[in-house]
């Protein structure tokens, strides 16, 4: 991430340097480039946070599904045990 930020900063600076210009318009260009760069970085950070939230949510969903499957398996084993116990009682 730091490498991307540095690359963006260097490319923005190189672009502004190559354009030349003077005085106030150059300062305005620098400010505009910095604002654009900051906005792009904020958007990237927001996207990463959203991906992290989605990953966390997906992991939580997966764990909930596993827990539900285990609960169902435990219930099936319990039911099977009760049926076997009833069958033994009926046989005696």
C-alpha positions in Angstrom: 0.0 0.0 0.0 2.8 2.4 0.9 4.5 1.6 -2.5 1.3 2.4 -4.3 1.0 5.8 -2.4 4.6 6.6 -3.2 4.2 5.7 -6.9 1.1 7.9 -7.1 2.8 10.8 -5.5 5.8 10.5 -7.7 3.7 10.2 -10.9 1.6 13.2 -9.9 4.7 15.3 -9.1 6.3 14.2 -12.4 3.2 15.1 -14.3 3.0 18.5 -12.7 6.7 19.2 -13.2 6.5 18.2 -16.9 3.5 20.6 -17.4 5.4 23.6 -16.2 3.3 26.6 -15.9 3.8 29.4 -13.4 2.7 30.9 -10.2 -0.9 30.5 -9.1 -2.0 28.0 -11.7 0.9 25.7 -10.9 -0.1 25.8 -7.2 -3.7 25.2 -8.1 -2.7 22.2 -10.2 -0.6 20.8 -7.4 -3.5 21.3 -4.9 -5.9 19.6 -7.4 -3.6 16.7 -8.0 -3.1 16.2 -4.2 -6.9 16.4 -3.7 -7.5 13.8 -6.5 -4.8 11.6 -5.0 -6.2 11.9 -1.5 -9.7 11.0 -2.8 -8.4 8.0 -4.7 -6.6 6.8 -1.6 -9.7 7.2 0.5 -11.7 5.3 -2.0 -9.2 2.5 -2.0 -9.2 2.4 1.8 -13.0 2.3 1.8 -12.9 -0.6 -0.7 -10.4 -2.5 1.4 -12.5 -2.0 4.5 -15.6 -3.2 2.7 -13.7 -6.3 1.5 -12.5 -6.9 5.1 -16.1 -6.6 6.3 -17.3 -9.0 3.6 -14.6 -11.5 4.4 -15.4 -11.4 8.0 -19.1 -11.8 7.3 -18.5 -14.7 5.0 -16.3 -16.3 7.6 -18.9 -15.8 10.2 -21.6 -17.3 7.9 -19.4 -20.3 7.2 -18.9 -20.9 11.0 -22.6 -20.5 11.6 -23.3 -23.1 8.8 -20.8 -25.5 10.4 -22.3 -25.0 13.8 -25.8 -25.6 12.4 -24.6 -28.8 10.7 -23.1 -30.0 13.9 -26.3 -29.3 15.8 -28.3 -31.2 13.2 -25.8 -34.1 13.4 -26.1 -34.2 17.2 -29.9 -34.2 17.0 -29.8 -37.0 14.5 -27.5 -39.1 16.7 -29.7 -38.4 19.7 -32.8 -39.4 17.8 -31.1 -42.5 16.5 -30.1 -43.4 20.1 -33.6 -42.9 21.3 -35.0 -45.1 18.6 -32.5 -47.9 19.4 -33.3 -47.6 23.1 -37.1 -47.9 22.3 -36.4 -50.9 20.1 -34.4 -52.6 22.9 -37.2 -51.9 25.4 -39.8 -53.2 22.9 -37.8 -56.4 22.4 -37.6 -57.1 26.1 
